[in-house]
Amino acid sequence: MSSTTDKIKGAANEAAGSIKQTVGKVTGNERLQAEGKAQEIEGKTQRTVGEAKEGVKNAADAVKRSL
């Protein structure tokens, strides 16, 4: 997956997880809250991976330019 794809999918998972948590809290559904929290964490991780990929790519490009 590209860094952009990872960041977009990560942000989408974070948003979906946050919504699930809110709905779980409002309805008193602890399972939905837990699923939402897990999805939000997964999204943050995925977004971080995308940012790391982008950082590595930028560093590699900088090295290439300096040669």
N, C-alpha and C positions, 0 to 999 in steps of 0.2 A: 504494500500500500504506500502511496506517496505521503509526504508530510502533510500536504494540504488535506488529503482525504482523511488521514488520522485526526487532524484537528477538527474538521467538520463533523465527522462521526462522533468524536469525543464530546464536542459541544452539544450535539443532539442527544446523546446519552445522558449528559449532565442535566439537560433541561427536562427530558422525560422522567428521569429519576426524581428530580425535584417535584415535578407535578404529582408523581405517584406518592411521594412522601406526604405532600399536602393533602391529597385526597384521603390517604390512609389516616392522617391525623383527624380530619374533619369527620370521617365516618367511623372512627374508632377501630379501624382495621390494622392491627399491628403487623400482620404479614405483609400487607401492601406497603406499609411504612418501611419495613426491612428490605423488601425488594427494591423500593425506590432508592434507599440509601446505598444498596449494593450497586445499582445501576449508575447512580451518580458517581460513586467512587471509580467504577469501571470507565466512565466517561472522562473523569479527570486524568486517569492513568493513560488512556488512549490519547488525549490531547497533549499530555506531557511527552509521550513517545513521538508524536508529530513534531513538537517543538524541538526535541532533541535531534531528530532526523534533519530538520531544517538547519539547526546549528552546525551539525557535522558537514552538511552540504556547503554551507556558507564558508566554513573554515577551509574545506577542500578547494573551493573556488578561489579563495584568497591566496592559498599556496600556489595554485596554478598561475594566477596573475603575477605573482612575484618571481616566477621562474623566467 
